[in-house]
């Protein structure tokens, strides 16, 4: 078979592999809170969706418009997750293309295998969020930038501008792409100073859409709602590497992830094209390093925000094992197989993304609710409950509609839903402490403590707690 035939066969095999791992049991798990927020937004009219996103003040709108068009296919979990899964599959194909042009055929093929199997890429291809679209568009923008360095054709310029525009309007962390490119142009200024003006013009054009969105956001008067992010610990950078390669945080995974980092460093060192080496290094490192530095003052560091750096990391690891394979063919093959098996095992057995079983919790409520019951949830942002609950009760939220009663009701029942801190899983006493810990910002701590004796039932559904308070029964002494 000639070279083009092998290239076609390998591409089909990689896309098929990625497809299988992303489509497997796609609709089995319940939507979790963030997915519920996506569905709540896209099921509204376009104007309502835009207002919701402006009020939420976390994400630009492109992914939500794309997801909204998919509603015509259905509203099952499988159908809703389909776009993100396809973006994940296309990212594997795009990684092969970038890897082949930058590093060569062998690193491209191995890098595509790694991206198809690595837990974070597979997991985030299986939820109704924008992260795989960011990864795909980042690959496209960086590939087009590489073309811009060597071509003066108008089509290359237009393609680069369109891909960059799409990336910036999908996620704010997509704005790291122009920073990576600018730093690269500074490092290689002597060779690439002639394209600087053209690149700047492209960036100005690509920034118009996100600039207009930010202007709307500013006029809306809502600040960024990401106060839940914690300050990063000193091992956050290494922890991201471990998560990206092994999908966990056990001691052996830290060792395995660190070894993968060494292989990636070896791969970068072995890259023969210096321009490709610099782009890969900056693409992997710059977003994490800058975000870590900023997060020492204003926390922004979250592993999934760096998924656009996952393809170059997989390509760097691939270049490392290919280099080792040139020194010792058996060692290289063994290492590829070992990494692939490790990733496969973690991808299949892990469940890092789906954190909450809102489906089961809502079904339990529908089966046991009674006329006259009250239904209260900890936060209005538990939007997955809106997707699943079709009972007769009105849903009220502590942080929106609920008014703390001055007196306890003499009869009736109250259902309370809230997401439990993982550290308190499995213990009723710890669960109640966790609930009270969440309450002071709502001035409900004393009220919650007073109704604790009326707690008649407590059920856990993978992170979702369902509490039933029955005031018609005499409280225990």
N, C-alpha and C positions, 0 to 999 in steps of 0.2 A: 504494500500500500504506500502511495507517495505521501509526501509531507503534508499536503493540504488535507488528504483523507484522514491521516492520524489526528490532525488538529481538529477536524470536524467531529471525529469519534470521541476524542477526549473531552471536547466541549459538551457534547450531548451527555456523556457519562457524568460529568460534574454537575450539570444542571439537573439531571435526573436524581443524583444523590442528594443535592440540596432540596429538591422538591419533596422527596420522600421524607426527609427529616423535618421539614416544615409543615407538611400537610398531615402527618401522622396524628390521629386523634385531635384534630385541630379544634373541634367544637366540644370536646369532652369536658374541659374544666369550666367552672363558673367564671363569668366576668369578674374582675376585681375593681377596686374603687376608681383607679385612673382610667380604665377602659370604660367604666360607667360614665365618667365625665365626658369622654369622647362621644359616646352614643347619645347622651343627653343633648350635647351640642348639635350634632348633625341631624337629629330628628326634628329640630326646630326649623321654621322658615329661614331663608338666607339672612334676612335682616336680624332675626332673633339670634341666630348663630353668631353673627358678627358682634352683636351686643354682649352675648355671653362671653366670647373670647376677649373682648375689651375689658369686661368686668373681671374676668379671671386673671388677665394680665400676665400670662405665663408663656403662651405660644403664639407665633404668627399663624396665619390662617390657611396656607396652601394645603396641608395634609387634610384638614377638615373639609375643604371643598372636594377634594378627591374622594374622601371617605363618604361624603354625602351622595356622590353620584353612584356609589356602590349599593346604596339602600334600595335601588330599583331591583336588585337581584334577590333581596330578602333581608330578614332581620334575625336570622338564627346566628348563634355564636360562630359557627363555621363560616358562614357567608361574611359576617362582619370582620372576621380576622383574615379573610382571603387577600385583600390588598396588601397588608403588611407582609404576609407570607410570600406573595409574588415579588414584592420589592426585595425581600431577602434572597430569593432565588436569583433574581436579576443581578444582585450584588455579587454573587459568586461568579456569574458569567463576566461581569465587568472587571472583577479582580483578575480573572484570567487574561483579559485584554490588556489591562494596565501592566500586569506582571510580564506578559510576553514582550511588550514594547520597551519596558524599562529594565527588566532583569534577565529575560530569556525564557525559552519554552519550559525548561524543567522547573525553575522556581515558580513560574506561573501556574503550572499544573499542580504542584505540591501545595502552593499557597491556596489555590482554589479548594483543594481537598480539606485543608485545615479550616478554611472559612465555612465550608459546608457542614463541618462536624463540630466546630467549637461551640461550647454551651451558650455563651452570651449571644452569638449571632443567631443560633437556632431558637433560643427562648424568646428573644425580642422580635423574631419573625412570626411569633405565635400570639401576639397580643394587639389589640386595636389601638396602637399608638404610632407615632411618626418616626420612630428611631431607625427602622430599616430604610425608610425613604431618605432620611438624612444620610445614611451610609451610602446608599446608591447614588444620590446626587453629589456627595462629596467625591466619590470615585469618578463620576462624570466630569466634575469641575476640575479636578486635579489632572485627569487625563487630557482634557481640553487645554489646560494650562501648559502641559508638556508639548502639545502640538503647537501652541502659540509661540513657544520658544524657537521653533524651527520652521514655521510656515508664515507666509505673509498673505495667504488667501483670505478673502472676505468671509467665506463660509466658516473657516476656523474661528474667526473673531466673533461672528454672530453666534455660533454654537457655544463658545465659552461664555458669552454674555448671558445667553438664555439659561444655561445650566447654573451659572452663578446666581442669577435672579431667583430661580426656583429653590436653590439651596438656602439662600438667606431668608426666604419667606416660609420656610418649613420649620426651622429651629434657630434660635438666637446663637447657639454654639456653632452653627454653620458659618458665622462670621469669622471664625478662626481661619477659614480657607484663605481669604485675602491676606491675613497676617502671615500665614505660612509662605505664601507666594511672595509677599513683599520682602520678608527676611531673606528668602532665597535669592531674590533679585539683588539685594544689598551684598550678599556674600559673593555672588558671581557678577558683580556690577560691570567689571571690565568686559566680560563676554556678552552680557545681555542688556547693556545700558540702552541699546537702540530700541528695544521693545518696551521700555518703561512707560513712554508716553502712551503707546497703544494700550498697554495694560491698564493704565490709569483711566483712560477714556472708557474702556470696558467696565471697570469697576464703578465709575460714576453712573453709567447706564444701568448696571446691575443693581445698584443701591437705590434706585428711584422707588421701586415698589416697597421695599422694606422701610425706606425713609418715610413714605406716605403712611404706612401702617403705624410707625412709631409716632408720627405727628398726631394721628387719630388717637393713639393710646395716651399721649400726653394731654390732649384736649379732653379726653374722657376722665382724667383726674384720678386714675387708680394706679397705685404703685405695684411693683412686682410681688406676687404672693408666693414667696418661696421661703417663708420663715421657718419651715420645718427642717431645713437643711442644717446639719450640725457642723461645727468646726472640724476640719480634717485632722486626723492624728498623724504623728510623724511617719508612720508606715503606709500612708494612703497611696502613694505612688506605686510602691511595690505591691500593695494590696490590689490595685487596679490590674496590674500585670497578672497576678495570680487569678483574679476573677476572670479575666479575658481568656486565659489559657486552660484553666482547670474548673472554673465555675464554682469554687467553694473556698472555704477558709480554714479547713483542717490543717494540722501541722504538716502532713505529707503533701498537701496541695501547695503549701508555701514552698516546700522544697522543690516540687515538680515545676511550679510556676517560675521559681528563680532559675532553674536549669533552662527552661524555655527562654527566659530573658537572656541568658548567656548565649544560647544558640542564635537568638535574634541579633545580638551584638556581633557575633561571628559572621552572620549573614551580611550585615551592613558593611563590615570590614572587607568582605570578599567581593562586594559589588564592583564591577570593573568600570562602569560608567559613573564618573564622579558626580555629574549632575543628578543622576537617579539616586545615588547614595544620599546626597544632601536633601533631596525632596522626601525620601523615605524617612530619614531621621527627623526632619522638622515636622512632618505629618504625624509621626508617632508621638513625639515628645512635647512640642510647643504648646498644644492645647492643655495638656495636663499640667505642665510646669507653670504656665501663666495663671491658670485657674487656681492651682494650689497657692501661689503667691497672693492672689487676690483674696482667697478664702481665709487667709490668716486674719483679715480684717472684716470681710463680708462673705460668709459661707456660701459657696456655689458649687463645691466639689461633690459630684455624684457620678459614680462609675458609668452609668448608662449614657450620660451626656457625651461621653467620649467614644461612642460606638463608631464614629467616622474614622477613628484611628485604628480600628481593629483590622481592616484589610491590609494596610501597610505593615502592621505587626505580623500578621500571618505570612505576608510575602517575605519579610525579613527572616522569620523562622525558617521558611522554605529555602531561602538562599543559604542559610546556615547548614541545614541538613544536606543540601545538594553539594555544598562545598566539602563537607565531611565525606560524602559519597564519592567524590573525586579522589579523595585520599584513600578511602577504604570502602569499596562498593557495598560489601555486606553490612558494615557499620551504618552506612547511610540508609540502606533499605530497612534495617532493623529499627533505626531511630524513627523513620517515617511511620512504620507500622505501629510502634509503641505509642507515639504521640496520637496517632489517629484512633487507636483503641481506647486510650485514656479519655480523649474527648468524646468519643462515641458513648462510652460507659456513663460519663457524667451527663451528657445531653439526654440520654434515654432515662436515666434513673433520677436525675435532679428535677427539682420543681421550684426554682428560685423566683419565677415570675408570678405565678398564680398564687396569691397570698390569702385570698378570702373567698369563702364559699357563700356568696350572697344568694345563689340559687337555692341551696339547701335550707338556709335560714329563712328565706321568704316562703318556701313551700311549707316549712314547719309552722310558720305563723298562720298562713291561710288555712291549714288543717285544724288549728286549735283556737283561732280567734272567735270571739262571741260578740253579739250585738251589745253596744254600749262600751266596749273596750276603747282605751286610748292608745295611740301608737306614737312613740317618741323615739327619734334617733339622735345620736350625739351630734351629728353635723349634717348640714344641708349638702355637703360635698360627698356624701355616701350615695352617689348617683346610680350605682349599680342596683341599688334597691328599687329605684324608679323603674328600671328595666324589668325586674323580676316580679315585683309585687303587684298582684291584680286582685287583692282582697277588697273588702268593703270599708275598711277603716281609712281615715284621713291621716296622711303622714305629716307629722310636725317635727321640726328640728330645733334642738336646744339653742343653736346659735342664730336662729332667725325668728320663728313665730312663737316659740314657747315662752309663756309667762310663768314664773315660779309662783306656785300657789302659796298664799299666806297660811292656809290651814290644810291639813291632810283631808282628802276625801273620805267620807264615812263608808262608802261602798264603791264597787266597780273595780276594774282591773286596768293596769298600765303595763304595756309592753315597752321595753327599752332596748334599743339596738346600739352597739358600739363596737369599734375595732379595738381589739386588745393588743397591748404591747407584747411582742413575742417573748420577752424575758419573763412574763408573768403567766405563761401558758400552763394550764392544767390545775391551778390551785384557786379555789373559790376565794379564800382570804386575799391572795395576791391580786386576783381579778378585781375585787372590790377596792383594794388600795389603789390599783391602777386607775379605776374609774373615778375615784375621789381626787386623784392627782390631776386628772384632766378637767375637773369641775371648777376650780377657783376662778378661772377667767370668765366664767358664766355666772358667778355668784350663786351657784347652786350646791355648794359643798354641804352646807348645813341641811338643806332640804333632802339631799340624797342620803345623808346619814340618818335622818329621821325616818325615812321610809324603808331603810334596810331590814327592819324586823318583818316587813310584809313581803319580803322576797320569797316566793313560793317555788319558783322554778328557774333554773339556769341551764342553758344549753350552749355548747360551743360548736361552731361550724367552721373549722379551719381558720381561726382568727376572728370570726364574727361571733360576738356574744349576744345571746338572746336572753333577756331577763324578764320575768313576769312577776309583777307585784300585784297581789290580790288584797284589796282593802276591805273586802266583805268578810274576810276571815279574821279572827282575833289574833293579834300579833303575839308571838311567844314571849313569855316573861323573861 
